[in-house]
Amino acid sequence: MVSFKILKLCTKLGCKVGKTKPSVTFGAVNRPLTSGAKQTAPILRFGTRQAEQTAREMTGATQLAEQNRALISGNRKISFGTITKPSVPVEHIPYTKEGAKVTISYRTSENSVIEGDFVKNIKGYTDTAGNILPHIYLDSIVVYNQGKGIGTSIMQDIIKIAKERCGGRLLLHPSFDPNPSPFYYKCGLRSTTKEGEKEILAFLNNGTPFRSASSSPMYLPIE
């Protein structure tokens, strides 16, 4: 039987007595301590500053792990530095081309890799509430033998698919070394930011090197 003094102390420190699993709590975070989980930190007294700090660190580690899993699975959602894992399954579109490996998908606002903020001012890409409309997303493209027009042919096929499936909405995030943005630009896509557009044109016109191997997302203008 729990004594009155212990019960009073637990109540003061925020513990729950009974069958409920103990948890570390601060703010809106309340994570159960499951019996099957490995104990990687010393047992802390509930309600102490040390426990709250540990809870914050645990929460941060959990978020980081989720971000890493999202990156590995290719389900990145780009939102000015914020990466979240989409909760809605992605519909991958079957596509094969000899001499290349291509992954494309049909996405909506629920599982879009790119946030609507990037295309909110672009004609035909968002609804009245600012949500990104269904679109084709080019997850990855690898051409094993370049210089033979295979990449251009692939982009022509993908543009056709985009026009058939969702009115021509096509998005991608150029990220490779060397930066592939000029190639996509020549295929008809444009940068979603003024800075990205300026950098692409500087390279095409003057050969100015890109600052990094990754640029702003690109889109196919709707005719």
C-alpha positions in Angstrom: 0.0 0.0 0.0 1.3 3.5 -0.9 1.7 5.6 2.2 0.1 9.0 2.5 3.5 10.8 2.4 4.6 9.0 -0.8 1.3 9.6 -2.4 1.5 13.3 -1.6 5.0 13.5 -2.9 4.1 11.8 -6.2 1.1 14.1 -6.6 3.4 17.1 -6.1 6.0 15.9 -8.6 3.4 14.9 -11.3 3.6 11.1 -10.9 0.6 8.8 -11.5 0.0 5.9 -9.1 -1.8 2.9 -10.4 -1.7 0.8 -13.5 -0.9 3.7 -15.8 2.6 3.5 -17.2 5.0 6.2 -15.9 5.9 8.9 -18.3 8.3 11.9 -18.6 6.2 15.0 -19.0 7.0 18.6 -20.0 4.7 20.9 -21.8 2.7 18.9 -24.4 5.1 16.0 -24.5 4.1 12.9 -22.7 6.0 9.7 -23.7 5.3 6.3 -22.0 8.3 4.4 -20.8 7.7 1.0 -22.2 9.1 -2.1 -20.4 10.5 -3.5 -23.6 12.7 -0.4 -24.4 16.3 -0.4 -23.4 17.3 1.9 -20.6 20.0 4.2 -22.2 19.8 6.9 -19.5 19.8 6.9 -15.7 16.5 6.6 -14.0 15.3 10.1 -13.1 12.9 11.4 -10.6 9.7 12.8 -12.2 9.2 16.5 -12.1 12.9 17.4 -11.7 14.7 19.8 -14.0 17.0 16.9 -15.0 14.0 14.8 -16.1 12.6 17.7 -18.2 16.0 18.3 -19.9 16.3 14.6 -20.6 12.7 14.6 -22.1 13.7 17.5 -24.3 16.8 15.6 -25.5 14.8 12.4 -26.1 12.2 14.4 -28.1 14.9 16.0 -30.2 16.5 12.6 -30.9 13.2 11.2 -31.9 12.6 14.0 -34.4 16.1 13.7 -35.8 15.5 9.9 -36.3 12.3 10.6 -38.1 14.0 13.1 -40.4 16.8 10.6 -41.2 14.2 7.9 -42.0 12.4 10.4 -44.3 15.6 11.2 -46.1 16.6 7.6 -46.5 13.2 6.7 -47.9 13.2 9.7 -50.3 10.1 11.1 -48.7 11.5 14.5 -47.9 9.1 17.5 -47.6 11.1 20.7 -48.2 9.7 23.6 -46.1 12.5 26.2 -45.8 14.7 23.9 -43.6 12.0 21.7 -42.1 11.8 18.1 -43.1 8.8 15.9 -42.3 7.8 12.5 -43.4 4.6 12.3 -45.4 1.9 10.2 -43.8 0.0 9.3 -47.0 1.4 6.4 -49.1 3.0 7.5 -52.4 1.8 6.2 -55.8 4.9 5.3 -57.8 4.4 5.4 -61.5 6.0 2.5 -63.5 8.5 3.7 -66.0 11.5 2.1 -67.6 14.1 3.4 -70.2 17.0 1.4 -71.4 20.3 2.9 -70.2 18.7 4.8 -67.3 17.0 4.4 -63.9 14.1 6.6 -63.3 11.7 7.0 -60.3 8.6 9.1 -60.6 5.5 9.4 -58.5 2.0 10.9 -58.3 1.6 13.1 -55.2 -0.9 15.3 -53.5 -0.8 18.0 -50.8 -0.8 15.2 -48.2 2.5 13.6 -49.4 4.1 16.3 -51.5 7.9 16.5 -51.2 7.7 20.2 -51.9 5.6 22.6 -49.8 2.9 24.8 -51.4 4.8 27.9 -50.4 7.3 27.3 -53.2 4.6 27.3 -55.9 1.9 29.5 -54.3 2.4 32.2 -56.8 2.7 29.9 -59.8 -0.3 29.5 -62.1 -2.2 26.3 -61.7 -0.2 24.7 -58.8 -2.2 25.5 -55.7 -5.9 25.8 -54.8 -7.5 28.9 -53.2 -6.4 27.7 -49.7 -2.8 27.5 -50.8 -2.6 23.7 -50.9 -0.5 22.2 -53.6 -2.6 20.4 -56.2 -2.0 16.8 -57.4 1.2 16.6 -59.5 3.9 14.4 -60.9 7.2 14.4 -58.9 10.5 13.3 -60.4 12.1 11.5 -57.5 15.3 10.5 -59.3 16.8 10.1 -62.7 20.2 8.4 -63.5 21.4 8.1 -67.1 24.3 5.6 -67.4 25.5 6.7 -70.8 25.1 10.5 -71.1 25.4 12.6 -74.2 23.1 10.4 -76.4 19.8 12.2 -75.7 18.5 9.6 -73.3 17.9 12.2 -70.5 16.0 14.5 -72.9 13.9 11.7 -74.1 13.0 10.7 -70.5 12.0 14.3 -69.7 9.7 14.4 -72.7 8.0 11.2 -71.5 7.6 12.5 -68.0 6.2 15.8 -69.3 3.7 13.8 -71.3 2.7 11.7 -68.3 2.2 14.9 -66.2 -0.1 16.4 -68.9 -2.1 13.2 -69.0 -2.4 12.6 -65.2 -2.7 16.1 -63.7 -2.9 18.9 -66.3 0.9 19.3 -66.7 1.9 19.9 -63.1 5.5 18.5 -62.8 7.8 19.2 -59.9 11.4 18.2 -59.0 14.2 19.2 -56.7 17.5 19.3 -58.5 20.2 17.9 -56.3 23.4 16.3 -57.8 27.0 17.2 -58.6 27.3 18.8 -61.0 24.1 20.8 -60.5 21.5 19.5 -63.0 19.3 22.6 -63.0 20.4 23.9 -66.5 19.5 20.5 -68.0 15.9 20.7 -66.6 15.7 24.4 -67.7 16.5 23.4 -71.3 13.7 20.8 -71.0 11.2 23.5 -70.3 11.2 23.6 -66.4 11.7 26.8 -64.4 12.9 27.6 -60.9 10.4 28.3 -58.2 12.5 31.1 -56.8 14.0 34.3 -58.4 17.3 33.4 -56.9 17.3 30.0 -58.5 16.3 31.4 -61.9 19.0 34.0 -61.7 21.6 31.4 -60.9 20.6 29.1 -63.7 20.7 31.9 -66.3 24.1 33.1 -65.0 25.5 29.6 -65.6 23.9 29.2 -69.1 24.9 32.7 -70.2 28.2 33.3 -68.5 29.3 29.9 -67.1 29.1 31.2 -63.5 29.5 28.1 -61.2 26.6 27.2 -58.9 27.1 27.8 -55.2 26.0 24.3 -54.4 24.9 21.0 -56.0 21.4 21.6 -54.8 19.0 24.4 -56.1 15.5 25.6 -55.5 12.7 23.2 -56.6 11.7 23.5 -60.3 8.3 23.3 -62.0 6.9 22.9 -65.5 4.9 26.0 -66.5 1.3 25.2 -67.3 0.3 26.3 -70.8 
